[in-house]
Amino acid sequence: MQLRSFRLLLVATVGGFAGYGLLLPVVPLWAVAGGAGEVAAGATNAVFMLVTVLTQLGMPWLLKRIDHRLAFGLGTVLIGLPTPLFVLSSDLWLLLGVSGLRGVGFGLLTVTGGALVAELVPARQRGRAAGLYGLSVGLPNVLFLPAGVWLAQQIGFAPLFWIAGALPVVATAAVLGMSRVPVRPTERSGTPAFPVALLPLWTVMTAAAVAAGGLVAFLPLAVAGSMAPAALMAFGAATMLGRWTAGQLGDRLGQHRVLVPAVVLTGLGTGLFAVAAGGVHPLALLGAVASGIGFGAVQNITLVVMFERAESGPASTAWNIAYDAGNGLGSMGFGILITLSGYPTTFAIAATLVTLCVPLATNRHPRRD
């Protein structure tokens, strides 16, 4: 393992995701403060994620042609540098434009960060390395998502935009100290952007992300009182714990031996939310812990096994699209299903969707040469 470079990757990742987490709930608030309605305010994050996914689709092509460090550094710069432009106006056209630029940066950051884990770490240690990388992604989300709203209330929007812009840009300095990742001649061949060998794992990851995206979006509405914020906090903490633990166990026991229990636990936890939404609210906390640990483990293992089945660029691209698109589909799909059938049935359907992926989690495919 290139230990120094990997540590610098973790530092830069924390800085990049700090800029992301601080503003995810704040930009819609800024839009509403400027007179936009809720739909228009939500469009700011929708554009951000849409551009993120479109950028991710082009990452296998880009990573075959430029040093990974350059792509990662461009990501942290583009997340941070345009951010103070939010100060100029709360007009929707400006918010959407700046959100789009930051979405390009986030697409670069997410795919290249995952790919660098594979490039900097020997295969036998990737589970643990991916677990640590997951902590560097998860901790900023847990800490800075609520901190962004609090800071906007305490110091105002303008200072917060400058802080959120500065953190990723400063983090770019860590990228400069990382070892160069040369483009391999074999990666210039016509490797597909989405190798078929990744499809079973991609489906498992997408299903788990759909359940998680719907859970985060609608738990506060499905479970009344103080149980909802407690369950959301428990879900975030359990997800990080699950990802780190899976990294430790996967390297020792084998990734597939951990993946099946992780999928089962994710489905079970989501099913507990169906019962909680039906009136047994205390079960929401248990469901949050179970589904969070399972979802975190699914994240780590699918990423590591994708690295075994494909080159780092396509593998990281497929995983990140599964995560981001799954979260978006979960939020939208849950909304439709809840309107048609209510909260308990919707959570039960999501639990069934995840559980149906157990056979795919047992699927074994030869490692790439």
Number of C-alpha atoms within 10 A of each C-alpha: 16 12 11 12 21 21 15 20 27 22 18 27 27 23 25 35 25 31 30 27 23 27 26 19 18 24 24 23 20 23 24 19 12 14 14 17 13 12 10 16 23 17 18 23 22 17 20 24 22 18 21 28 24 14 19 31 20 16 22 25 18 17 24 20 14 13 15 26 23 17 20 28 24 20 27 34 24 26 32 31 20 19 24 18 17 22 16 10 13 20 15 19 11 16 26 22 17 22 26 24 20 28 28 24 30 31 31 30 27 24 31 28 25 24 24 20 28 25 21 21 19 13 17 12 18 28 31 23 26 25 27 23 26 24 20 22 22 22 18 21 21 18 14 21 20 16 18 25 20 14 16 19 11 10 10 12 20 16 14 23 24 19 16 26 27 22 23 27 23 16 23 26 15 19 24 14 13 18 15 14 14 14 14 10 8 10 16 12 9 8 15 12 18 17 15 11 17 21 14 20 26 24 19 25 29 26 29 32 26 26 30 25 23 23 25 18 18 18 22 17 12 22 23 14 10 9 16 22 15 14 24 22 15 21 28 21 19 22 27 27 22 26 29 25 20 30 29 20 17 26 19 14 11 14 22 17 15 21 26 21 16 27 29 22 25 30 31 20 26 33 26 26 31 26 20 24 24 15 15 13 20 17 19 30 23 19 26 31 25 25 34 30 30 31 29 29 33 30 31 30 30 24 26 29 24 24 26 21 20 22 22 25 29 29 28 28 27 26 27 25 22 24 22 20 20 24 24 21 18 26 21 15 18 25 17 13 15 16 10 11 10 17 25 19 18 26 30 18 19 25 26 17 17 26 22 16 21 18 12 16 24 14 10 13 12 8 12 10 7
